[in-house]
């Protein structure tokens, strides 16, 4: 029993580090901090855009942090892509141009 407890305790840091690595990969800190900085810079000049950016960012992170065993629909994936694009358009201004084409289901 003592050996098993010692083994579990020795693995705990490795498991925590692995979980942190997975979370970091899912969150993409660079994107998070750039988006937050963009929102901060917009608060006084364009509060509506700042609010939209933060709402879209929250929705994207909720989607990323949900249980990985849950499947998402194509509609959800498109909605998340649109939210990401909206964030980038607010951050980049008019220099960000996007478009997509979805073929109808057969």
N, C-alpha and C positions, 0 to 999 in steps of 0.2 A: 504494500500500500504506500509506504514512504517513497519507494523508488518510482512508482507511477506518479505521485504528486510532484516529486522533484523533476521528473521528465516533463510533465505538463508545464511547470513553472519555467523550465528552461526554454520551452517552445513559445511561451507567451510573447516575448519580444519579437520573435520572428513572425508570428501571426499578426501582431499589431503592425509591424513594418510592412508586411504584405498588404494588409487592408489599406494602409495609408497610401501605398503605391497605386493600388487599384483606384482609390478615391481620387488621387491626384491626376491620374490618367483620364478619369471620367470628367473631372471638373475643368481641366485646362486653365491653371492659374493665370497664365499670361492674358488669356481672353477675359477672364473675370476682372482682373485689375485694370486692364485697359477700358473695359466697359464701365466700371465704377468711376474711373477718372473722367471719362467722357460725361457721365451723368452729373458729376460734381461741377464740371465746367459749364453745363447747360442749365443748372438750376435757376440762376438769376436771369439769363437771357432768353431761354426757351424752356420754361418749366413744364409745358405739356410734353415736349420731346424727352425731357429728363424722366418724367413719370412713365411715359411709354417704354423707354429703354429699360428702366428698372422693373416694370411689370413683365416685359418680355424675358428679361434675364432671369427673374424668379421662376417663370414658367419653364424655361429651358432647364434650370437646375433641378426643379422638382421632377421633371421628366428623367434627367440623368441619374438622380438619386433614388428613383423608385426601384422596387424589387426587380432584379434582372430576370426572374422567371416569368414575369408578365409579358405577354405579347402586346404589341401596339398595332393599331390599324393604319392603313395607308393614309387615311384622313388625318390621324394624329401626327404622323411623320411629316406630312405636308404642312400642317399647322406649325410644327416646331421649326421646320425649314423657313417658313415665312417669318416667324418671330426672330430667328437668327439673322435673316436678311434685313429685317427692319432695324435691328440693333446696328448692323454694319452700315446701313444707309445713314442712320443718325450719326454714327461715329465718323464716317468718311465724307458725309455731305453728298453733293451731287456727283462726285467722282465714282461712286459705287453704282454700277448698272447691273441689273440681274434680270433673268427671265427663265422660265421653264415651260416645258410642254409635257402634258400628261396624256397619254393615249387612252381612249375610252376602253373600258373592259369589254371583252367579247362575250 
